[in-house]
Amino acid sequence: MFKFKKGLAMALASVLMVAMVTGCGGSDTPAESSNAEATEESAKGTEEPVELVFSNVTSVSGKDAGEVFKRVAEEESGGAVVVNLFPDNMLGDDRVVIETTAMGNIDIGVSSTSPLATMYPDFYLFDSPYLFLNSEDAYAKLDGEVGQEILDGMESIGLKGLAFWENGFRNFTNNKTAVKTPADVKGFKVRTMENEVHIAAWTAFGANPTPMAFTELFTALQQGTVDAQENPLGIIDANKFVEVQDYVSLTQHVYTPYIVCMNLDKFNSLSENQQNAILKAAAESTSYQRERSQELEKEILEKFAAGGTTVVELTDDEKAEWQKVVTDNNIFDLVKGKMEHPEYLDNMLSE
């Protein structure tokens, strides 16, 4: 009854406002705008709340951004959206989360691109080495026209692409030398993932890529079974690889985003007010998450340097040397052969 009375009072207020503006000889535009705003506010206060299950990743920046998403969605919807957070992959690993979100048992999920690529081949794009030369380059391209086309294309697999969060750049560590150019890694035994594109790239750089289970990596580095490895800084730090690696080179050779997505049918079932709240939450949490990710990486690098690890920074010109090797050895063509829309890669490189 209270909600009904509140809604009725707001509606009456809108009518009075229209009459006042019309009686004063004003144009219809301000009255229509005020009426629309009042109607929207009324809807926010009266529509039935929807509860959404949000499955989030383990990274600190991701979990913090999930809290921002929840706050913004709930505030912007006027309580018509309630977000229930499940961080730390509580509902399953990335692959399980994406499949479950597509089926509708999870409403919103966050995943790295690798598990998605088998369902949506255009995500093989992010296997490309040196697609981006720095974070600002990545953000501009992901937030640009091509990035939006990629997100929109997820509707073909029953998902609403909401945002690109940051998983991070992969960087190179070793215990032999301060690596800056492809020539510096010649002959190195480098642990890689079992990834065709990554293996081809490291072969082109002159290294000996060695696929190996991640659980075996620390011991392999410690015993010299492999000379080097490559991973995002957060993983390098969390797994204490600098205890057995003297050099961290910020090669930033592969950028991996997190994908924030929602079950498409669920999104389409929401009111306009609820949808707008979700979209605003996605935008604001993305800005926050990227800033938080950069803060955390800076803290990690400071810790490495304080602990005696040599941190090697590369200029964009030096990264371009690596990119040229990728181009000259047709690594981008290998990626495009896996994609449904290979023009996405060409367009991102040309932006």
Backbone torsions as a table, in degrees:
resi	resn	phi	psi	omega
1	MET	NA	-40.8	-179.9
2	PHE	-61.7	-44.4	179.9
3	LYS	-62.4	-40.1	-179.7
4	PHE	-63.5	-45.7	-179.6
5	LYS	-63.7	-41.3	179.4
6	LYS	-62.4	-43.9	179.1
7	GLY	-64.4	-41.7	-179.7
8	LEU	-63.8	-43.8	-179.8
9	ALA	-61.5	-41.0	-179.7
10	MET	-67.7	-38.4	178.6
11	ALA	-64.3	-43.3	178.3
12	LEU	-62.5	-39.8	177.9
13	ALA	-60.3	-38.0	179.1
14	SER	-64.2	-43.7	-179.9
15	VAL	-61.7	-45.1	178.8
16	LEU	-60.8	-38.7	-179.9
17	MET	-64.3	-42.4	178.1
18	VAL	-60.0	-45.4	-177.9
19	ALA	-62.7	-41.2	-178.7
20	MET	-64.2	-44.7	-178.7
21	VAL	-65.8	-42.1	-178.8
22	THR	-65.0	-41.9	-178.8
23	GLY	-65.1	-26.4	-179.2
24	CYS	-87.1	2.4	177.8
25	GLY	80.4	14.7	179.1
26	GLY	-74.7	168.5	177.6
27	SER	-75.2	167.7	-178.9
28	ASP	-76.4	-20.8	-170.7
29	THR	-62.9	-48.2	179.1
30	PRO	-63.0	-38.0	-179.7
31	ALA	-65.0	-43.8	179.7
32	GLU	-62.7	-40.1	-179.9
33	SER	-63.9	-44.8	-179.9
34	SER	-64.3	-40.0	179.5
35	ASN	-62.7	-42.5	-179.9
36	ALA	-64.6	-41.1	179.8
37	GLU	-64.4	-41.3	-179.8
38	ALA	-65.9	-39.3	179.4
39	THR	-64.2	-41.4	179.2
40	GLU	-63.8	-43.4	179.2
41	GLU	-63.9	-37.3	178.2
42	SER	-63.6	-42.1	-180.0
43	ALA	-63.2	-39.5	-180.0
44	LYS	-60.4	-34.6	-176.3
45	GLY	-85.2	-14.9	-171.9
46	THR	-117.4	-21.2	-175.4
47	GLU	-72.3	153.0	-176.9
48	GLU	-67.2	126.9	179.6
49	PRO	-65.0	145.9	174.8
50	VAL	-114.2	133.3	177.4
51	GLU	-96.2	131.5	-177.8
52	LEU	-118.5	132.4	175.2
53	VAL	-87.6	121.4	-177.0
54	PHE	-115.8	110.6	178.6
55	SER	-94.4	121.7	-173.8
56	ASN	-118.0	167.6	-174.7
57	VAL	-87.2	-174.1	-174.7
58	THR	-93.7	-15.4	-175.3
59	SER	-67.0	147.6	-179.6
60	VAL	-61.6	-45.9	-178.9
61	SER	-63.5	-36.9	178.4
62	GLY	-67.0	-43.4	-179.7
63	LYS	-66.6	-39.9	177.9
64	ASP	-64.6	-40.0	179.6
65	ALA	-67.6	-30.8	175.6
66	GLY	-60.8	-38.0	177.6
67	GLU	-65.6	-38.2	177.1
68	VAL	-65.0	-44.3	178.7
69	PHE	-56.3	-47.6	-178.9
70	LYS	-60.2	-48.4	-177.2
71	ARG	-61.4	-48.1	-176.8
72	VAL	-66.2	-43.7	-178.7
73	ALA	-62.1	-42.2	-178.1
74	GLU	-71.7	-41.0	179.8
75	GLU	-68.8	-46.2	-176.0
76	GLU	-66.7	-29.7	-179.2
77	SER	-86.5	-3.8	-176.4
78	GLY	66.0	31.8	-180.0
79	GLY	87.6	2.3	179.9
80	ALA	-80.3	-8.6	173.8
81	VAL	-124.7	129.9	174.9
82	VAL	-121.4	120.6	-176.6
83	VAL	-104.2	122.0	177.1
84	ASN	-102.5	112.7	-174.2
85	LEU	-87.0	136.6	174.0
86	PHE	-129.1	86.4	-176.7
87	PRO	-79.4	-179.7	173.7
88	ASP	59.1	33.6	179.2
89	ASN	51.4	37.2	-179.6
90	MET	-59.7	-27.8	-175.9
91	LEU	-98.4	7.7	177.9
92	GLY	132.1	167.2	178.1
93	ASP	-73.1	179.5	-173.7
94	ASP	-54.7	-45.3	-177.4
95	ARG	-62.9	-45.8	180.0
96	VAL	-62.5	-42.3	-178.6
97	VAL	-62.3	-45.1	-179.0
98	ILE	-64.8	-44.5	179.8
99	GLU	-64.1	-39.5	-178.9
100	THR	-71.5	-33.6	175.9
101	THR	-67.4	-41.1	177.7
102	ALA	-62.4	-34.3	179.1
103	MET	-77.7	-22.1	176.9
104	GLY	102.3	1.5	178.4
105	ASN	-79.9	-21.8	168.6
106	ILE	-115.0	137.9	-177.2
107	ASP	-85.8	-44.9	-179.2
108	ILE	-131.3	131.4	-179.4
109	GLY	-131.9	154.9	176.2
110	VAL	-123.0	132.8	-177.5
111	SER	-149.2	152.3	167.2
112	SER	-70.6	168.7	-172.8
113	THR	-77.6	-24.7	-173.8
114	SER	-57.6	-49.2	178.6
115	PRO	-65.2	-26.4	-179.7
116	LEU	-74.8	-27.4	-173.4
117	ALA	-62.5	-30.5	179.4
118	THR	-69.7	-25.9	178.0
119	MET	-92.1	-31.5	-172.4
120	TYR	-138.1	89.2	-168.2
121	PRO	-58.9	-19.4	-179.8
122	ASP	-66.4	-15.2	176.0
123	PHE	-75.9	-7.7	170.1
124	TYR	-62.7	-17.5	175.0
125	LEU	-47.3	-38.7	-173.0
126	PHE	-83.8	5.3	166.8
127	ASP	-81.0	-12.4	-173.0
128	SER	-68.0	123.7	172.9
129	PRO	-71.4	139.3	176.0
130	TYR	56.9	37.8	168.0
131	LEU	-69.7	-33.4	176.7
132	PHE	-125.9	146.5	-178.9
133	LEU	-99.2	-17.0	177.8
134	ASN	-163.6	175.4	-175.5
135	SER	-63.7	-42.1	-178.9
136	GLU	-62.2	-38.9	176.7
137	ASP	-61.9	-43.9	179.8
138	ALA	-63.1	-46.7	-178.3
139	TYR	-61.8	-43.9	-177.9
140	ALA	-61.7	-41.7	-178.0
141	LYS	-75.7	-39.7	179.8
142	LEU	-67.5	-34.3	-179.9
143	ASP	-87.4	-1.3	-179.0
144	GLY	-87.7	-166.6	-174.0
145	GLU	-62.0	-44.4	-177.4
146	VAL	-66.7	-42.6	178.1
147	GLY	-58.2	-42.2	179.4
148	GLN	-67.3	-36.8	177.0
149	GLU	-62.0	-39.5	179.2
150	ILE	-64.4	-45.9	177.9
151	LEU	-61.8	-44.3	-179.6
152	ASP	-61.5	-34.2	-178.8
153	GLY	-66.3	-17.0	179.2
154	MET	-65.4	-15.2	178.1
155	GLU	-62.1	-23.1	179.6
156	SER	-66.8	-18.3	177.6
157	ILE	-114.0	20.8	174.4
158	GLY	80.0	21.2	-178.7
159	LEU	-125.0	144.5	173.8
160	LYS	-98.6	110.0	178.3
161	GLY	-71.8	121.4	-176.0
162	LEU	-101.5	-38.3	-173.0
163	ALA	-169.0	158.6	167.8
164	PHE	-103.4	109.6	168.4
165	TRP	-89.2	175.5	-176.0
166	GLU	-104.0	120.4	168.8
167	ASN	-89.9	-42.3	171.6
168	GLY	127.7	167.9	175.3
169	PHE	-81.0	145.6	170.4
170	ARG	-84.7	138.5	-178.8
171	ASN	-129.0	163.6	-169.3
172	PHE	-106.2	132.0	174.0
173	THR	-124.9	149.6	175.3
174	ASN	-159.4	174.5	-179.8
175	ASN	-121.3	26.2	-178.1
176	LYS	-116.8	-47.8	-172.0
177	THR	-154.5	162.5	178.0
178	ALA	-81.1	97.2	-174.6
179	VAL	-76.6	129.0	175.8
180	LYS	-132.6	-26.8	-176.4
181	THR	-126.6	162.4	177.0
182	PRO	-56.9	-33.3	179.7
183	ALA	-61.3	-26.2	-176.9
184	ASP	-71.1	-19.8	-176.9
185	VAL	-101.8	6.0	-177.6
186	LYS	-58.5	125.7	178.6
187	GLY	84.4	-8.2	179.1
188	PHE	-66.4	138.1	169.7
189	LYS	-87.3	108.7	-173.9
190	VAL	-110.7	121.8	174.7
191	ARG	-69.6	128.5	176.2
192	THR	-127.8	169.7	169.5
193	MET	-73.2	166.1	174.0
194	GLU	-79.6	76.5	-174.0
195	ASN	-134.9	119.5	-173.8
196	GLU	-57.5	-42.0	-177.0
197	VAL	-69.5	-45.3	-179.8
198	HIS	-62.7	-41.6	179.5
199	ILE	-63.1	-43.4	179.6
200	ALA	-63.2	-39.6	-179.0
201	ALA	-65.7	-47.0	-178.3
202	TRP	-67.7	-30.7	173.3
203	THR	-64.4	-42.7	178.6
204	ALA	-64.0	-34.0	178.6
205	PHE	-71.9	-12.6	178.7
206	GLY	101.2	2.7	178.8
207	ALA	-88.1	172.8	174.5
208	ASN	-109.6	92.3	-178.5
209	PRO	-65.7	136.0	-175.6
210	THR	-130.0	95.3	177.5
211	PRO	-61.2	138.0	-176.1
212	MET	-158.6	146.5	176.6
213	ALA	-60.7	138.5	-177.7
214	PHE	-60.3	-33.8	-178.3
215	THR	-65.1	-19.8	-179.0
216	GLU	-94.8	-6.3	-166.8
217	LEU	-66.9	-46.9	-176.2
218	PHE	-57.9	-47.2	-179.5
219	THR	-63.6	-38.7	179.7
220	ALA	-64.5	-38.8	176.3
221	LEU	-68.2	-41.2	-178.5
222	GLN	-63.3	-40.1	-176.5
223	GLN	-90.6	-5.2	179.5
224	GLY	81.1	13.6	176.4
225	THR	-62.3	-36.8	169.8
226	VAL	-127.1	154.4	-177.6
227	ASP	-89.9	-25.5	-168.3
228	ALA	-154.2	168.6	176.0
229	GLN	-151.2	170.5	179.3
230	GLU	-142.9	130.1	-177.5
231	ASN	-162.8	164.7	172.0
232	PRO	-62.3	154.8	-176.2
233	LEU	-58.7	-37.6	-179.8
234	GLY	-60.5	-38.9	178.9
235	ILE	-73.6	-39.3	177.1
236	ILE	-58.7	-42.8	-178.9
237	ASP	-70.3	-50.2	-174.7
238	ALA	-61.3	-30.7	-177.5
239	ASN	-99.6	8.8	172.8
240	LYS	56.3	35.8	-179.7
241	PHE	-64.6	-24.8	-179.5
242	VAL	-69.3	-11.1	174.3
243	GLU	-68.9	-23.0	-179.2
244	VAL	-125.9	13.8	178.4
245	GLN	-136.8	126.6	-174.8
246	ASP	-87.5	-22.7	-173.5
247	TYR	-125.9	134.4	172.1
248	VAL	-118.8	111.7	179.1
249	SER	-100.3	126.1	-178.1
250	LEU	-83.0	66.0	179.7
251	THR	-68.6	-29.2	179.6
252	GLN	45.4	51.6	-171.2
253	HIS	-82.7	-25.7	176.5
254	VAL	-137.0	131.3	178.1
255	TYR	-106.7	125.9	179.5
256	THR	-116.7	118.5	174.5
257	PRO	-88.6	161.0	162.1
258	TYR	-90.1	144.3	175.3
259	ILE	-106.5	124.3	173.4
260	VAL	-99.1	120.9	-175.9
261	CYS	-140.4	162.8	-176.2
262	MET	-133.3	148.6	174.0
263	ASN	-57.0	125.0	-172.8
264	LEU	-63.7	-44.1	179.8
265	ASP	-61.8	-37.8	179.6
266	LYS	-65.9	-44.7	179.4
267	PHE	-60.4	-44.8	-177.9
268	ASN	-67.6	-21.3	-179.8
269	SER	-80.8	-11.6	-176.8
270	LEU	-79.6	157.9	174.5
271	SER	-71.2	166.0	178.5
272	GLU	-60.2	-40.0	177.7
273	ASN	-59.6	-45.9	-179.2
274	GLN	-67.2	-42.1	179.0
275	GLN	-61.9	-44.9	179.8
276	ASN	-61.8	-37.5	178.2
277	ALA	-64.6	-41.2	177.9
278	ILE	-63.3	-44.7	-178.5
279	LEU	-65.8	-38.6	177.8
280	LYS	-68.5	-39.0	177.6
281	ALA	-62.3	-39.5	178.6
282	ALA	-62.9	-44.6	-178.0
283	ALA	-66.0	-46.6	-176.3
284	GLU	-70.7	-37.6	179.0
285	SER	-68.6	-30.6	177.9
286	THR	-66.0	-47.8	178.1
287	SER	-58.7	-44.2	-179.8
288	TYR	-65.0	-46.4	-174.9
289	GLN	-62.2	-40.5	179.7
290	ARG	-65.8	-43.1	177.5
291	GLU	-62.2	-42.5	-179.3
292	ARG	-65.5	-39.8	178.4
293	SER	-60.9	-42.9	178.8
294	GLN	-65.1	-40.1	177.9
295	GLU	-60.2	-45.9	-177.6
296	LEU	-66.1	-39.3	178.6
297	GLU	-65.0	-39.2	177.8
298	LYS	-61.9	-42.9	178.4
299	GLU	-62.0	-40.6	179.8
300	ILE	-63.4	-45.4	-178.9
301	LEU	-64.1	-38.6	176.7
302	GLU	-63.5	-38.9	178.1
303	LYS	-66.0	-42.0	178.5
304	PHE	-59.5	-49.4	-177.5
305	ALA	-62.1	-41.5	179.7
306	ALA	-64.7	-28.4	-179.6
307	GLY	-87.0	0.4	176.2
308	GLY	99.4	0.4	176.8
309	THR	-75.9	137.6	177.2
310	THR	-84.0	117.7	178.3
311	VAL	-99.1	122.9	-175.5
312	VAL	-110.0	117.5	178.2
313	GLU	-96.1	141.9	178.1
314	LEU	-110.2	143.2	174.0
315	THR	-80.6	166.8	176.3
316	ASP	-63.0	-33.9	177.5
317	ASP	-64.5	-39.6	178.1
318	GLU	-68.1	-38.2	176.3
319	LYS	-65.0	-32.8	179.0
320	ALA	-64.0	-28.0	175.4
321	GLU	-62.5	-43.5	178.0
322	TRP	-65.4	-41.6	-179.3
323	GLN	-62.0	-36.7	179.3
324	LYS	-63.5	-38.5	177.1
325	VAL	-63.2	-41.1	178.3
326	VAL	-60.6	-45.2	-179.2
327	THR	-67.0	-46.8	-176.5
328	ASP	-64.0	-25.8	-178.6
329	ASN	-102.2	16.6	172.0
330	ASN	59.9	30.5	178.6
331	ILE	-67.8	-37.2	177.8
332	PHE	-63.2	-35.5	178.2
333	ASP	-66.3	-35.5	176.9
334	LEU	-61.8	-42.8	178.6
335	VAL	-65.2	-45.6	-177.4
336	LYS	-61.4	-30.2	177.9
337	GLY	-65.8	-17.7	179.6
338	LYS	-94.3	-13.9	-171.1
339	MET	-93.3	152.8	174.4
340	GLU	-79.4	-33.2	178.5
341	HIS	-124.1	78.5	-176.8
342	PRO	-62.3	-19.3	179.4
343	GLU	-64.3	-21.7	177.1
344	TYR	-58.7	-42.2	-179.5
345	LEU	-65.8	-46.3	179.0
346	ASP	-59.3	-41.8	-177.8
347	ASN	-66.4	-39.2	178.8
348	MET	-66.5	-39.1	179.6
349	LEU	-66.8	-30.2	-177.1
350	SER	-86.4	-14.8	-178.0
351	GLU	-67.3	NA	NA
